[in-house]
Amino acid sequence: HDALPIFAGARALGDQARASGGTVVAAGGCFDLLHPGHLRTLEAARALGDCLIVCLNGDASVRRLKGPGRPVNPEADRARLLTGLRCVDAVAIFHEDTPDALLDALRPDVFAKGGDYAGRRLPEADTLAAWGGAVVTLPLVADRAATRIIERAAARAA
């Protein structure tokens, strides 16, 4: 399965950064229909440390979270696009509803989420607290959510 080599590379990258005294940052999300809001969030996440590992919701996880019509793009394509971004150092796919098990394996110093989670306590906060990690909510880029982009496209096609 594609997730295994991707995960192995992500874990090795985190271990290497930590061994040299660096800060490991993880960011999570579906990243379906990659857009400028995603890019700004990922760039801001990368600026928090020395490497950025994206914890990507697998296809089944996205369907459970967003509904039966999602994802628009399959996990392999989403992972490929993310790894093509200059700010992303590695991608690891998870298939559960939350990235907790993946975060526990990667042990990032910081877990960054987009601003759509601002003001809410993220369940991942308890996971990161186990090794002294922190959760950071990054600013939201207004009107750039993939769901809104899909809605606008559907309205134009109607």
Buried (B, 14 or more C-beta within 10 A) or exposed (E): EEBEEBBEBBBEBBEEBBEEEBEBBBBBBBBBBBBEBBBBBBBBBBEBBBBBBBBBBBBEBBBBBBEEEBBBBEBBEBBEBBBEBEBBBBBBBBBEEBBBEBBEBBBBBBBBBBBBBEEEEBEBEEBBEEEEBEBBBBEBBEEBBBEEBBEEEEEEEE
